Amino acid sequence: MDELTIESWQDPVAPGVLGMKLAGSVTIAQAAGLKDELVAALAKGCDLRVDVSQVSEIDLTGLQLLEAGHRSWMLAGKIFCLEIGGNRAYLDTVEAAGFRRHMGCKHDTNNTCIWVGGED
């Protein structure tokens, strides 16, 4: 199990967008730290792009935090999207948890559902 590292930055090309890169394990052991980072990012009032391409392990708690983030951004009228990069650890966990969808829910007005598709 790798330690979770989180890098956050303001997108220099798109001032209204924050970037966040997760690497290592995103499991219940790291849930509090990730939640704190997501809450701080939401408070900035920007759209968020979360890169999970370097996640080596993710469990149901990690998936639930990402879902809560997506829903929070949608309710705030902002965009939350994932950059998966074909990460099999992420995709396999989404599939095993039964979260993969073919279309977003009725609340997903920006077509950014984190469970749709999965090839990137």
N, CA, C and O atoms as CSV, one atom per row, in Angstrom:
chain,resi,resn,atom,element,x,y,z
A,1,MET,N,N,0.845,-1.178,0.000
A,1,MET,CA,C,0.000,0.000,0.000
A,1,MET,C,C,0.892,1.244,0.000
A,1,MET,O,O,1.733,1.426,0.880
A,2,ASP,N,N,0.688,2.086,-1.004
A,2,ASP,CA,C,1.439,3.334,-1.113
A,2,ASP,C,C,0.724,4.436,-0.341
A,2,ASP,O,O,-0.503,4.449,-0.240
A,3,GLU,N,N,1.506,5.349,0.196
A,3,GLU,CA,C,0.929,6.501,0.876
A,3,GLU,C,C,0.258,7.415,-0.159
A,3,GLU,O,O,0.740,7.542,-1.284
A,4,LEU,N,N,-0.840,8.040,0.223
A,4,LEU,CA,C,-1.542,8.974,-0.660
A,4,LEU,C,C,-0.792,10.297,-0.707
A,4,LEU,O,O,-0.447,10.867,0.329
A,5,THR,N,N,-0.544,10.776,-1.914
A,5,THR,CA,C,-0.036,12.130,-2.086
A,5,THR,C,C,-1.059,12.910,-2.896
A,5,THR,O,O,-1.668,12.388,-3.830
A,6,ILE,N,N,-1.235,14.164,-2.520
A,6,ILE,CA,C,-2.204,15.038,-3.186
A,6,ILE,C,C,-1.484,16.315,-3.585
A,6,ILE,O,O,-0.931,17.020,-2.741
A,7,GLU,N,N,-1.495,16.604,-4.878
A,7,GLU,CA,C,-0.957,17.862,-5.394
A,7,GLU,C,C,-2.140,18.695,-5.872
A,7,GLU,O,O,-3.002,18.196,-6.595
A,8,SER,N,N,-2.182,19.951,-5.473
A,8,SER,CA,C,-3.252,20.848,-5.925
A,8,SER,C,C,-2.628,22.086,-6.538
A,8,SER,O,O,-1.569,22.536,-6.101
A,9,TRP,N,N,-3.282,22.639,-7.552
A,9,TRP,CA,C,-2.794,23.838,-8.212
A,9,TRP,C,C,-3.932,24.573,-8.907
A,9,TRP,O,O,-4.970,23.995,-9.227
A,10,GLN,N,N,-3.710,25.838,-9.126
A,10,GLN,CA,C,-4.620,26.669,-9.913
A,10,GLN,C,C,-4.183,26.536,-11.369
A,10,GLN,O,O,-3.003,26.712,-11.671
A,11,ASP,N,N,-5.099,26.232,-12.264
A,11,ASP,CA,C,-4.772,26.093,-13.674
A,11,ASP,C,C,-4.362,27.457,-14.231
A,11,ASP,O,O,-5.168,28.387,-14.212
A,12,PRO,N,N,-3.129,27.600,-14.726
A,12,PRO,CA,C,-2.673,28.906,-15.208
A,12,PRO,C,C,-3.376,29.345,-16.494
A,12,PRO,O,O,-3.454,30.539,-16.784
A,13,VAL,N,N,-3.880,28.389,-17.255
A,13,VAL,CA,C,-4.560,28.713,-18.508
A,13,VAL,C,C,-6.041,29.009,-18.281
A,13,VAL,O,O,-6.626,29.832,-18.986
A,14,ALA,N,N,-6.638,28.350,-17.312
A,14,ALA,CA,C,-8.063,28.527,-17.007
A,14,ALA,C,C,-8.189,28.937,-15.544
A,14,ALA,O,O,-8.248,28.073,-14.669
A,15,PRO,N,N,-8.231,30.242,-15.259
A,15,PRO,CA,C,-8.238,30.728,-13.870
A,15,PRO,C,C,-9.378,30.197,-12.996
A,15,PRO,O,O,-9.249,30.190,-11.772
A,16,GLY,N,N,-10.472,29.759,-13.582
A,16,GLY,CA,C,-11.593,29.246,-12.802
A,16,GLY,C,C,-11.538,27.758,-12.553
A,16,GLY,O,O,-12.527,27.159,-12.130
A,17,VAL,N,N,-10.376,27.146,-12.813
A,17,VAL,CA,C,-10.252,25.694,-12.679
A,17,VAL,C,C,-9.087,25.350,-11.754
A,17,VAL,O,O,-7.980,25.871,-11.890
A,18,LEU,N,N,-9.372,24.456,-10.812
A,18,LEU,CA,C,-8.332,23.912,-9.938
A,18,LEU,C,C,-7.976,22.519,-10.438
A,18,LEU,O,O,-8.826,21.806,-10.973
A,19,GLY,N,N,-6.731,22.140,-10.265
A,19,GLY,CA,C,-6.293,20.787,-10.558
A,19,GLY,C,C,-5.911,20.096,-9.267
A,19,GLY,O,O,-5.413,20.727,-8.335
A,20,MET,N,N,-6.145,18.799,-9.217
A,20,MET,CA,C,-5.756,18.004,-8.056
A,20,MET,C,C,-5.308,16.640,-8.570
A,20,MET,O,O,-6.057,15.958,-9.269
A,21,LYS,N,N,-4.084,16.247,-8.221
A,21,LYS,CA,C,-3.578,14.945,-8.637
A,21,LYS,C,C,-3.424,14.052,-7.423
A,21,LYS,O,O,-2.757,14.406,-6.451
A,22,LEU,N,N,-4.057,12.881,-7.494
A,22,LEU,CA,C,-3.962,11.884,-6.433
A,22,LEU,C,C,-3.012,10.787,-6.893
A,22,LEU,O,O,-3.097,10.328,-8.032
A,23,ALA,N,N,-2.119,10.370,-6.024
A,23,ALA,CA,C,-1.205,9.272,-6.333
A,23,ALA,C,C,-1.075,8.394,-5.099
A,23,ALA,O,O,-1.101,8.885,-3.970
A,24,GLY,N,N,-0.934,7.091,-5.321
A,24,GLY,CA,C,-0.835,6.150,-4.210
A,24,GLY,C,C,-2.189,5.574,-3.859
A,24,GLY,O,O,-3.046,5.404,-4.727
A,25,SER,N,N,-2.381,5.272,-2.586
A,25,SER,CA,C,-3.598,4.617,-2.106
A,25,SER,C,C,-4.656,5.631,-1.684
A,25,SER,O,O,-4.382,6.578,-0.947
A,26,VAL,N,N,-5.865,5.404,-2.173
A,26,VAL,CA,C,-7.014,6.223,-1.777
A,26,VAL,C,C,-7.980,5.267,-1.083
A,26,VAL,O,O,-8.902,4.730,-1.697
A,27,THR,N,N,-7.742,5.071,0.215
A,27,THR,CA,C,-8.531,4.106,0.981
A,27,THR,C,C,-9.037,4.753,2.259
A,27,THR,O,O,-8.791,5.932,2.516
A,28,ILE,N,N,-9.736,3.976,3.045
A,28,ILE,CA,C,-10.314,4.497,4.283
A,28,ILE,C,C,-9.246,5.117,5.185
A,28,ILE,O,O,-9.534,6.055,5.928
A,29,ALA,N,N,-8.029,4.607,5.126
A,29,ALA,CA,C,-6.947,5.141,5.963
A,29,ALA,C,C,-6.588,6.583,5.597
A,29,ALA,O,O,-6.089,7.331,6.438
A,30,GLN,N,N,-6.839,6.969,4.360
A,30,GLN,CA,C,-6.511,8.323,3.899
A,30,GLN,C,C,-7.756,9.201,3.721
A,30,GLN,O,O,-7.644,10.333,3.252
A,31,ALA,N,N,-8.910,8.706,4.080
A,31,ALA,CA,C,-10.169,9.394,3.798
A,31,ALA,C,C,-10.234,10.795,4.403
A,31,ALA,O,O,-10.676,11.729,3.733
A,32,ALA,N,N,-9.813,10.959,5.630
A,32,ALA,CA,C,-9.925,12.269,6.285
A,32,ALA,C,C,-9.099,13.329,5.562
A,32,ALA,O,O,-9.562,14.453,5.369
A,33,GLY,N,N,-7.886,12.979,5.165
A,33,GLY,CA,C,-7.029,13.927,4.465
A,33,GLY,C,C,-7.590,14.320,3.111
A,33,GLY,O,O,-7.560,15.495,2.743
A,34,LEU,N,N,-8.104,13.345,2.362
A,34,LEU,CA,C,-8.689,13.646,1.061
A,34,LEU,C,C,-9.950,14.487,1.215
A,34,LEU,O,O,-10.176,15.421,0.446
A,35,LYS,N,N,-10.764,14.160,2.199
A,35,LYS,CA,C,-11.976,14.950,2.433
A,35,LYS,C,C,-11.612,16.404,2.727
A,35,LYS,O,O,-12.234,17.319,2.188
A,36,ASP,N,N,-10.618,16.619,3.569
A,36,ASP,CA,C,-10.194,17.984,3.900
A,36,ASP,C,C,-9.742,18.740,2.648
A,36,ASP,O,O,-10.071,19.914,2.479
A,37,GLU,N,N,-8.992,18.074,1.776
A,37,GLU,CA,C,-8.521,18.703,0.533
A,37,GLU,C,C,-9.695,19.049,-0.385
A,37,GLU,O,O,-9.712,20.116,-0.998
A,38,LEU,N,N,-10.667,18.155,-0.479
A,38,LEU,CA,C,-11.839,18.420,-1.326
A,38,LEU,C,C,-12.669,19.571,-0.769
A,38,LEU,O,O,-13.133,20.420,-1.530
A,39,VAL,N,N,-12.861,19.611,0.535
A,39,VAL,CA,C,-13.628,20.703,1.160
A,39,VAL,C,C,-12.930,22.039,0.921
A,39,VAL,O,O,-13.585,23.032,0.606
A,40,ALA,N,N,-11.612,22.069,1.068
A,40,ALA,CA,C,-10.848,23.305,0.836
A,40,ALA,C,C,-10.958,23.741,-0.623
A,40,ALA,O,O,-11.090,24.932,-0.906
A,41,ALA,N,N,-10.906,22.790,-1.542
A,41,ALA,CA,C,-11.024,23.119,-2.965
A,41,ALA,C,C,-12.414,23.654,-3.290
A,41,ALA,O,O,-12.548,24.617,-4.044
A,42,LEU,N,N,-13.441,23.039,-2.729
A,42,LEU,CA,C,-14.813,23.505,-2.982
A,42,LEU,C,C,-15.010,24.925,-2.471
A,42,LEU,O,O,-15.721,25.713,-3.094
A,43,ALA,N,N,-14.394,25.258,-1.354
A,43,ALA,CA,C,-14.526,26.596,-0.771
A,43,ALA,C,C,-13.965,27.680,-1.696
A,43,ALA,O,O,-14.342,28.847,-1.581
A,44,LYS,N,N,-13.075,27.305,-2.604
A,44,LYS,CA,C,-12.497,28.281,-3.540
A,44,LYS,C,C,-13.464,28.652,-4.660
A,44,LYS,O,O,-13.239,29.629,-5.374
A,45,GLY,N,N,-14.538,27.880,-4.817
A,45,GLY,CA,C,-15.573,28.215,-5.790
A,45,GLY,C,C,-15.202,27.991,-7.244
A,45,GLY,O,O,-15.801,28.597,-8.132
A,46,CYS,N,N,-14.232,27.137,-7.506
A,46,CYS,CA,C,-13.781,26.872,-8.871
A,46,CYS,C,C,-14.226,25.477,-9.323
A,46,CYS,O,O,-14.606,24.634,-8.510
A,47,ASP,N,N,-14.169,25.258,-10.637
A,47,ASP,CA,C,-14.324,23.908,-11.164
A,47,ASP,C,C,-13.103,23.108,-10.712
A,47,ASP,O,O,-12.064,23.684,-10.389
A,48,LEU,N,N,-13.232,21.775,-10.689
A,48,LEU,CA,C,-12.131,20.927,-10.233
A,48,LEU,C,C,-11.910,19.769,-11.194
A,48,LEU,O,O,-12.851,19.083,-11.591
A,49,ARG,N,N,-10.645,19.565,-11.560
A,49,ARG,CA,C,-10.226,18.398,-12.329
A,49,ARG,C,C,-9.364,17.537,-11.416
A,49,ARG,O,O,-8.322,17.981,-10.934
A,50,VAL,N,N,-9.802,16.310,-11.182
A,50,VAL,CA,C,-9.066,15.398,-10.314
A,50,VAL,C,C,-8.436,14.314,-11.173
A,50,VAL,O,O,-9.133,13.566,-11.859
A,51,ASP,N,N,-7.112,14.236,-11.128
A,51,ASP,CA,C,-6.349,13.246,-11.883
A,51,ASP,C,C,-6.120,12.034,-10.988
A,51,ASP,O,O,-5.425,12.122,-9.975
A,52,VAL,N,N,-6.711,10.897,-11.371
A,52,VAL,CA,C,-6.538,9.652,-10.607
A,52,VAL,C,C,-5.680,8.648,-11.373
A,52,VAL,O,O,-5.663,7.462,-11.042
A,53,SER,N,N,-4.979,9.116,-12.382
A,53,SER,CA,C,-4.206,8.214,-13.233
A,53,SER,C,C,-3.053,7.531,-12.499
A,53,SER,O,O,-2.569,6.493,-12.949
A,54,GLN,N,N,-2.604,8.097,-11.377
A,54,GLN,CA,C,-1.491,7.522,-10.622
A,54,GLN,C,C,-1.937,6.856,-9.318
A,54,GLN,O,O,-1.102,6.541,-8.470
A,55,VAL,N,N,-3.232,6.641,-9.152
A,55,VAL,CA,C,-3.740,5.949,-7.972
A,55,VAL,C,C,-3.410,4.465,-8.110
A,55,VAL,O,O,-3.742,3.838,-9.115
A,56,SER,N,N,-2.759,3.915,-7.098
A,56,SER,CA,C,-2.362,2.508,-7.143
A,56,SER,C,C,-3.391,1.593,-6.489
A,56,SER,O,O,-3.411,0.388,-6.737
A,57,GLU,N,N,-4.242,2.179,-5.653
A,57,GLU,CA,C,-5.262,1.407,-4.926
A,57,GLU,C,C,-6.364,2.370,-4.531
A,57,GLU,O,O,-6.103,3.494,-4.103
A,58,ILE,N,N,-7.607,1.913,-4.681
A,58,ILE,CA,C,-8.741,2.712,-4.230
A,58,ILE,C,C,-9.797,1.743,-3.713
A,58,ILE,O,O,-10.031,0.688,-4.303
A,59,ASP,N,N,-10.426,2.112,-2.611
A,59,ASP,CA,C,-11.471,1.254,-2.057
A,59,ASP,C,C,-12.813,1.981,-2.125
A,59,ASP,O,O,-12.915,3.075,-2.682
A,60,LEU,N,N,-13.826,1.362,-1.556
A,60,LEU,CA,C,-15.174,1.931,-1.603
A,60,LEU,C,C,-15.229,3.306,-0.944
A,60,LEU,O,O,-15.959,4.180,-1.412
A,61,THR,N,N,-14.481,3.510,0.119
A,61,THR,CA,C,-14.448,4.817,0.778
A,61,THR,C,C,-13.899,5.877,-0.169
A,61,THR,O,O,-14.441,6.980,-0.244
A,62,GLY,N,N,-12.833,5.556,-0.891
A,62,GLY,CA,C,-12.272,6.489,-1.870
A,62,GLY,C,C,-13.271,6.821,-2.959
A,62,GLY,O,O,-13.403,7.980,-3.353
A,63,LEU,N,N,-13.983,5.803,-3.454
A,63,LEU,CA,C,-15.004,6.042,-4.479
A,63,LEU,C,C,-16.129,6.920,-3.936
A,63,LEU,O,O,-16.618,7.807,-4.635
A,64,GLN,N,N,-16.535,6.675,-2.698
A,64,GLN,CA,C,-17.604,7.476,-2.098
A,64,GLN,C,C,-17.179,8.930,-1.921
A,64,GLN,O,O,-17.998,9.832,-2.104
A,65,LEU,N,N,-15.925,9.177,-1.571
A,65,LEU,CA,C,-15.443,10.559,-1.450
A,65,LEU,C,C,-15.457,11.264,-2.799
A,65,LEU,O,O,-15.837,12.431,-2.886
A,66,LEU,N,N,-15.045,10.562,-3.854
A,66,LEU,CA,C,-15.093,11.158,-5.185
A,66,LEU,C,C,-16.530,11.449,-5.605
A,66,LEU,O,O,-16.810,12.488,-6.204
A,67,GLU,N,N,-17.430,10.537,-5.290
A,67,GLU,CA,C,-18.853,10.760,-5.607
A,67,GLU,C,C,-19.397,11.947,-4.828
A,67,GLU,O,O,-20.115,12.776,-5.386
A,68,ALA,N,N,-19.065,12.039,-3.546
A,68,ALA,CA,C,-19.521,13.172,-2.730
A,68,ALA,C,C,-18.970,14.488,-3.286
A,68,ALA,O,O,-19.667,15.502,-3.306
A,69,GLY,N,N,-17.712,14.460,-3.736
A,69,GLY,CA,C,-17.129,15.646,-4.354
A,69,GLY,C,C,-17.883,16.028,-5.609
A,69,GLY,O,O,-18.225,17.195,-5.799
A,70,HIS,N,N,-18.145,15.055,-6.470
A,70,HIS,CA,C,-18.871,15.326,-7.713
A,70,HIS,C,C,-20.243,15.935,-7.412
A,70,HIS,O,O,-20.641,16.922,-8.031
A,71,ARG,N,N,-20.938,15.357,-6.487
A,71,ARG,CA,C,-22.280,15.857,-6.146
A,71,ARG,C,C,-22.192,17.273,-5.546
A,71,ARG,O,O,-23.013,18.131,-5.869
A,72,SER,N,N,-21.218,17.513,-4.692
A,72,SER,CA,C,-21.064,18.838,-4.080
A,72,SER,C,C,-20.786,19.901,-5.136
A,72,SER,O,O,-21.341,20.999,-5.078
A,73,TRP,N,N,-19.934,19.579,-6.093
A,73,TRP,CA,C,-19.639,20.543,-7.159
A,73,TRP,C,C,-20.871,20.787,-8.019
A,73,TRP,O,O,-21.151,21.926,-8.392
A,74,MET,N,N,-21.617,19.717,-8.340
A,74,MET,CA,C,-22.841,19.898,-9.131
A,74,MET,C,C,-23.830,20.801,-8.399
A,74,MET,O,O,-24.415,21.698,-9.008
A,75,LEU,N,N,-24.020,20.575,-7.107
A,75,LEU,CA,C,-24.959,21.387,-6.331
A,75,LEU,C,C,-24.513,22.836,-6.240
A,75,LEU,O,O,-25.341,23.732,-6.075
A,76,ALA,N,N,-23.209,23.074,-6.345
A,76,ALA,CA,C,-22.666,24.432,-6.322
A,76,ALA,C,C,-22.673,25.066,-7.718
A,76,ALA,O,O,-22.244,26.207,-7.890
A,77,GLY,N,N,-23.162,24.319,-8.710
A,77,GLY,CA,C,-23.194,24.834,-10.071
A,77,GLY,C,C,-21.834,24.838,-10.741
A,77,GLY,O,O,-21.605,25.594,-11.685
A,78,LYS,N,N,-20.935,23.999,-10.259
A,78,LYS,CA,C,-19.572,23.919,-10.785
A,78,LYS,C,C,-19.326,22.538,-11.383
A,78,LYS,O,O,-20.128,21.619,-11.218
A,79,ILE,N,N,-18.210,22.415,-12.074
A,79,ILE,CA,C,-17.863,21.156,-12.735
A,79,ILE,C,C,-16.775,20.433,-11.950
A,79,ILE,O,O,-15.788,21.033,-11.526
A,80,PHE,N,N,-16.978,19.139,-11.767
A,80,PHE,CA,C,-16.026,18.233,-11.130
A,80,PHE,C,C,-15.801,17.108,-12.129
A,80,PHE,O,O,-16.739,16.383,-12.461
A,81,CYS,N,N,-14.599,16.954,-12.604
A,81,CYS,CA,C,-14.360,15.865,-13.547
A,81,CYS,C,C,-13.103,15.101,-13.158
A,81,CYS,O,O,-12.204,15.622,-12.498
A,82,LEU,N,N,-13.078,13.852,-13.593
A,82,LEU,CA,C,-11.940,12.983,-13.320
A,82,LEU,C,C,-11.136,12.771,-14.586
A,82,LEU,O,O,-11.687,12.658,-15.681
A,83,GLU,N,N,-9.837,12.718,-14.421
A,83,GLU,CA,C,-8.931,12.304,-15.485
A,83,GLU,C,C,-8.396,10.948,-15.055
A,83,GLU,O,O,-7.590,10.850,-14.130
A,84,ILE,N,N,-8.850,9.911,-15.732
A,84,ILE,CA,C,-8.556,8.538,-15.313
A,84,ILE,C,C,-7.285,8.006,-15.961
A,84,ILE,O,O,-6.544,7.249,-15.334
A,85,GLY,N,N,-7.027,8.384,-17.187
A,85,GLY,CA,C,-5.817,7.936,-17.878
A,85,GLY,C,C,-5.719,6.434,-18.042
A,85,GLY,O,O,-4.618,5.887,-18.108
A,86,GLY,N,N,-6.856,5.762,-18.110
A,86,GLY,CA,C,-6.845,4.308,-18.290
A,86,GLY,C,C,-6.388,3.527,-17.072
A,86,GLY,O,O,-6.037,2.355,-17.200
A,87,ASN,N,N,-6.381,4.135,-15.899
A,87,ASN,CA,C,-5.889,3.502,-14.674
A,87,ASN,C,C,-6.730,2.271,-14.327
A,87,ASN,O,O,-7.900,2.392,-13.964
A,88,ARG,N,N,-6.128,1.099,-14.440
A,88,ARG,CA,C,-6.849,-0.154,-14.182
A,88,ARG,C,C,-7.229,-0.306,-12.722
A,88,ARG,O,O,-8.291,-0.859,-12.434
A,89,ALA,N,N,-6.416,0.158,-11.790
A,89,ALA,CA,C,-6.764,0.042,-10.368
A,89,ALA,C,C,-8.082,0.764,-10.098
A,89,ALA,O,O,-8.950,0.240,-9.400
A,90,TYR,N,N,-8.228,1.968,-10.653
A,90,TYR,CA,C,-9.463,2.738,-10.483
A,90,TYR,C,C,-10.620,2.063,-11.227
A,90,TYR,O,O,-11.676,1.814,-10.646
A,91,LEU,N,N,-10.415,1.772,-12.510
A,91,LEU,CA,C,-11.487,1.210,-13.333
A,91,LEU,C,C,-11.982,-0.137,-12.812
A,91,LEU,O,O,-13.185,-0.398,-12.804
A,92,ASP,N,N,-11.055,-0.991,-12.377
A,92,ASP,CA,C,-11.449,-2.305,-11.863
A,92,ASP,C,C,-12.260,-2.180,-10.574
A,92,ASP,O,O,-13.207,-2.938,-10.363
A,93,THR,N,N,-11.895,-1.230,-9.712
A,93,THR,CA,C,-12.646,-1.037,-8.464
A,93,THR,C,C,-14.034,-0.492,-8.744
A,93,THR,O,O,-15.005,-0.924,-8.123
A,94,VAL,N,N,-14.143,0.453,-9.672
A,94,VAL,CA,C,-15.455,0.984,-10.060
A,94,VAL,C,C,-16.338,-0.146,-10.584
A,94,VAL,O,O,-17.510,-0.252,-10.221
A,95,GLU,N,N,-15.769,-0.978,-11.430
A,95,GLU,CA,C,-16.517,-2.107,-12.001
A,95,GLU,C,C,-16.923,-3.098,-10.910
A,95,GLU,O,O,-18.080,-3.516,-10.855
A,96,ALA,N,N,-15.985,-3.476,-10.045
A,96,ALA,CA,C,-16.266,-4.449,-8.983
A,96,ALA,C,C,-17.315,-3.936,-8.000
A,96,ALA,O,O,-18.099,-4.716,-7.460
A,97,ALA,N,N,-17.327,-2.626,-7.772
A,97,ALA,CA,C,-18.305,-2.034,-6.850
A,97,ALA,C,C,-19.682,-1.892,-7.490
A,97,ALA,O,O,-20.659,-1.595,-6.802
A,98,GLY,N,N,-19.764,-2.102,-8.800
A,98,GLY,CA,C,-21.043,-1.985,-9.495
A,98,GLY,C,C,-21.440,-0.541,-9.766
A,98,GLY,O,O,-22.622,-0.246,-9.943
A,99,PHE,N,N,-20.455,0.368,-9.801
A,99,PHE,CA,C,-20.748,1.787,-9.991
A,99,PHE,C,C,-20.773,2.220,-11.452
A,99,PHE,O,O,-21.335,3.269,-11.767
A,100,ARG,N,N,-20.186,1.447,-12.341
A,100,ARG,CA,C,-20.097,1.864,-13.742
A,100,ARG,C,C,-21.485,2.008,-14.337
A,100,ARG,O,O,-22.356,1.157,-14.155
A,101,ARG,N,N,-21.670,3.123,-15.062
A,101,ARG,CA,C,-22.966,3.434,-15.676
A,101,ARG,C,C,-22.769,3.739,-17.151
A,101,ARG,O,O,-21.658,4.004,-17.612
A,102,HIS,N,N,-23.879,3.694,-17.879
A,102,HIS,CA,C,-23.850,4.059,-19.296
A,102,HIS,C,C,-24.333,5.486,-19.504
A,102,HIS,O,O,-24.097,6.084,-20.554
A,103,MET,N,N,-25.006,6.023,-18.502
A,103,MET,CA,C,-25.441,7.410,-18.570
A,103,MET,C,C,-25.502,7.966,-17.152
A,103,MET,O,O,-25.704,7.223,-16.192
A,104,GLY,N,N,-25.325,9.283,-17.029
A,104,GLY,CA,C,-25.342,9.918,-15.719
A,104,GLY,C,C,-26.734,9.979,-15.129
A,104,GLY,O,O,-27.723,9.683,-15.801
A,105,CYS,N,N,-26.800,10.362,-13.877
A,105,CYS,CA,C,-28.092,10.493,-13.203
A,105,CYS,C,C,-28.793,11.778,-13.651
A,105,CYS,O,O,-28.221,12.567,-14.402
A,106,LYS,N,N,-30.000,11.984,-13.203
A,106,LYS,CA,C,-30.779,13.158,-13.616
A,106,LYS,C,C,-30.165,14.465,-13.121
A,106,LYS,O,O,-30.480,15.530,-13.652
A,107,HIS,N,N,-29.295,14.403,-12.114
A,107,HIS,CA,C,-28.662,15.616,-11.581
A,107,HIS,C,C,-27.422,16.021,-12.372
A,107,HIS,O,O,-26.914,17.128,-12.198
A,108,ASP,N,N,-26.938,15.146,-13.227
A,108,ASP,CA,C,-25.686,15.378,-13.950
A,108,ASP,C,C,-25.935,16.219,-15.202
A,108,ASP,O,O,-25.888,15.712,-16.323
A,109,THR,N,N,-26.196,17.484,-14.999
A,109,THR,CA,C,-26.537,18.380,-16.110
A,109,THR,C,C,-25.337,18.759,-16.966
A,109,THR,O,O,-25.522,19.226,-18.090
A,110,ASN,N,N,-24.114,18.575,-16.477
A,110,ASN,CA,C,-22.910,18.913,-17.238
A,110,ASN,C,C,-22.271,17.702,-17.921
A,110,ASN,O,O,-21.200,17.815,-18.517
A,111,ASN,N,N,-22.934,16.538,-17.834
A,111,ASN,CA,C,-22.412,15.302,-18.412
A,111,ASN,C,C,-20.995,14.997,-17.924
A,111,ASN,O,O,-20.108,14.689,-18.719
A,112,THR,N,N,-20.796,15.087,-16.616
A,112,THR,CA,C,-19.491,14.804,-16.023
A,112,THR,C,C,-19.548,13.643,-15.035
A,112,THR,O,O,-18.661,13.500,-14.194
A,113,CYS,N,N,-20.578,12.823,-15.132
A,113,CYS,CA,C,-20.717,11.703,-14.201
A,113,CYS,C,C,-19.421,10.894,-14.146
A,113,CYS,O,O,-18.896,10.476,-15.178
A,114,ILE,N,N,-18.917,10.682,-12.950
A,114,ILE,CA,C,-17.634,9.994,-12.806
A,114,ILE,C,C,-17.752,8.487,-12.989
A,114,ILE,O,O,-16.737,7.791,-12.993
A,115,TRP,N,N,-18.957,7.973,-13.140
A,115,TRP,CA,C,-19.141,6.527,-13.317
A,115,TRP,C,C,-19.446,6.146,-14.760
A,115,TRP,O,O,-19.497,4.957,-15.074
A,116,VAL,N,N,-19.649,7.108,-15.639
A,116,VAL,CA,C,-19.973,6.816,-17.035
A,116,VAL,C,C,-18.714,6.536,-17.816
A,116,VAL,O,O,-17.694,7.199,-17.627
A,117,GLY,N,N,-18.782,5.552,-18.695
A,117,GLY,CA,C,-17.639,5.262,-19.569
A,117,GLY,C,C,-16.529,4.610,-18.799
A,117,GLY,O,O,-16.729,3.573,-18.167
A,118,GLY,N,N,-15.364,5.204,-18.843
A,118,GLY,CA,C,-14.258,4.661,-18.074
A,118,GLY,C,C,-13.042,4.333,-18.886
A,118,GLY,O,O,-12.076,3.802,-18.337
A,119,GLU,N,N,-13.036,4.617,-20.150
A,119,GLU,CA,C,-11.845,4.345,-20.935
A,119,GLU,C,C,-10.848,5.480,-20.835
A,119,GLU,O,O,-9.709,5.336,-21.280
A,120,ASP,N,N,-11.245,6.601,-20.264
A,120,ASP,CA,C,-10.334,7.700,-19.954
A,120,ASP,C,C,-11.031,8.595,-19.034
A,120,ASP,O,O,-10.472,9.609,-18.617
